[in-house]
Each structure stands twice: as structure tokens, then as C-alpha cells.
Amino acid sequence: MTYKTLKKKQKGKVGQSEAYLFYNTKNAYYGFFYGNSDTKISSGQKVVLITKMVSTKVTASQMKKYFGKPVAWHTYKAGKYYVRYVNMQKGKVEFQLGTNAGLNAYYSTDEDGTLTIK
């Protein structure tokens, strides 16, 4: 999905991280690689990562049942995209859905550095 399409569908605010510009909505964070600007997302840029926090518990065996063998730490192939989960405190799980490059560039404090999907 492009930024232009996303912005039409959901209100949000643009923010920065180490690897992305994020469009933060009440439902999720949408990541876009930095383009020509470090503060603005161009209308044609495509989403490379979506993150969403939900109240639930997830196990590796549940994920394996739906997606098969993991391709990296808590990361599974889902069609042409990848899905990753991180169990957080207080019964919350962060799900990340994105492209190979999108997930590989995401820095996570639950591991030592960035994810590597081969």
C-alpha cells in the first residue's frame, strides 16, 4: 500500500526511528524507508513494515501450526511477506508484518540488534 492510500484511509502522524519514518495511527504503526526527506513520506512510498500491539499470548507452536517452520527468530514466511511476534510484558504481543528488507531493518530490544531473514 502507498502512503497516499493509507493516509486517505486512516488518520495518523509521522514520526522517526532509526531505519524508518513511521505513520502512527490508532490501529498500528506503518513503516516507510527514508526517501528524499527525513521528516516527510512521499505519496508514492510503499509500506515496508506494519507493527501492532495486541493483548494475547502466542507460542512458537501456534505460529508454526499456521505458518510452518520459522525462517528466523520468531519470524515466519506468510506468502510474499513475513510475520514476526514478540511477547511483551503484561500479556501483550507485538506483531510485525512486512517485507524481507522491512523486517531486517527493524531494530528490536528483545534480541541483540536487527533481525536477519536469510
C-alpha positions as CSV (number, residue, x, y, z in Angstrom):
1,M,0.0,0.0,0.0
2,T,1.3,3.5,-0.7
3,Y,1.4,6.3,1.8
4,K,-1.2,8.3,-0.2
5,T,-3.7,5.4,0.0
6,L,-3.0,4.8,3.7
7,K,-3.4,8.4,4.6
8,K,-6.8,8.5,2.9
9,K,-8.0,5.5,4.9
10,Q,-6.6,6.3,8.4
11,K,-5.6,9.5,10.3
12,G,-2.2,9.5,11.8
13,K,1.0,11.3,12.5
14,V,4.5,10.9,11.0
15,G,7.4,10.0,13.3
16,Q,11.0,8.9,13.0
17,S,13.0,5.9,14.1
18,E,16.5,4.6,13.3
19,A,15.5,3.0,10.0
20,Y,12.1,4.3,9.1
21,L,9.6,7.1,9.0
22,F,6.5,5.8,10.8
23,Y,2.9,6.7,10.2
24,N,1.3,6.2,13.6
25,T,-2.4,5.5,13.6
26,K,-4.7,4.4,16.5
27,N,-4.6,0.9,15.0
28,A,-0.9,0.3,14.1
29,Y,2.4,1.8,13.1
30,Y,3.3,1.7,9.4
31,G,6.9,1.9,8.4
32,F,8.4,3.6,5.3
33,F,12.1,3.6,4.4
34,Y,13.6,7.1,4.4
35,G,13.3,8.7,0.9
36,N,14.2,12.2,-0.2
37,S,13.3,13.7,3.2
38,D,14.0,12.7,6.8
39,T,10.7,14.2,8.0
40,K,8.1,13.6,5.2
41,I,6.9,10.5,3.5
42,S,6.3,10.9,-0.3
43,S,2.8,9.9,-1.5
44,G,4.1,7.0,-3.7
45,Q,6.3,5.4,-1.0
46,K,5.2,1.8,-0.1
47,V,4.7,0.4,3.4
48,V,7.6,-2.0,4.3
49,L,6.6,-2.8,7.9
50,I,3.4,-2.8,10.0
51,T,3.6,-3.2,13.7
52,K,0.6,-3.7,16.0
53,M,0.4,-4.5,19.7
54,V,-2.4,-6.8,20.9
55,S,-3.5,-8.3,24.2
56,T,-3.0,-12.0,23.8
57,K,-0.5,-14.8,24.3
58,V,1.3,-16.5,21.4
59,T,3.5,-19.6,21.4
60,A,6.0,-20.8,18.8
61,S,3.9,-23.9,18.3
62,Q,0.8,-21.9,17.5
63,M,2.8,-19.8,14.9
64,K,4.3,-23.0,13.4
65,K,0.9,-24.5,13.0
66,Y,-0.3,-21.6,10.8
67,F,3.0,-20.6,9.1
68,G,5.3,-23.6,9.1
69,K,8.9,-23.6,10.1
70,P,10.4,-20.3,11.2
71,V,12.8,-18.5,8.9
72,A,14.4,-16.5,11.7
73,W,13.9,-15.9,15.4
74,H,10.1,-15.8,15.9
75,T,9.7,-15.0,12.2
76,Y,7.6,-16.9,9.6
77,K,7.0,-16.6,5.9
78,A,3.5,-15.5,5.1
79,G,3.0,-15.5,1.3
80,K,5.4,-12.9,-0.1
81,Y,5.7,-11.2,3.3
82,Y,7.0,-12.1,6.8
83,V,5.3,-12.1,10.1
84,R,7.1,-11.9,13.5
85,Y,5.9,-11.9,17.0
86,V,7.4,-10.6,20.2
87,N,5.9,-11.4,23.6
88,M,5.9,-8.3,25.7
89,Q,5.1,-7.7,29.3
90,K,1.7,-7.8,30.8
91,G,0.1,-10.2,28.3
92,K,0.8,-8.2,25.2
93,V,2.3,-9.3,21.9
94,E,3.8,-7.1,19.2
95,F,3.2,-8.4,15.7
96,Q,5.3,-7.2,12.8
97,L,4.3,-7.8,9.2
98,G,6.5,-6.7,6.4
99,T,8.9,-7.3,3.5
100,N,12.2,-9.1,4.0
101,A,14.0,-5.7,3.9
102,G,11.5,-4.1,6.2
103,L,11.8,-6.7,8.9
104,N,15.5,-7.0,8.6
105,A,15.9,-3.2,9.2
106,Y,13.8,-3.2,12.3
107,Y,15.8,-2.9,15.5
108,S,14.4,-4.8,18.4
109,T,15.4,-4.7,22.1
110,D,14.4,-8.4,22.5
111,E,17.4,-9.6,20.7
112,D,20.9,-8.3,20.0
113,G,20.5,-5.9,17.1
114,T,18.4,-6.4,14.0
115,L,16.7,-9.4,12.7
116,T,18.3,-11.4,9.8
117,I,16.0,-13.2,7.5
118,K,18.0,-15.2,5.0
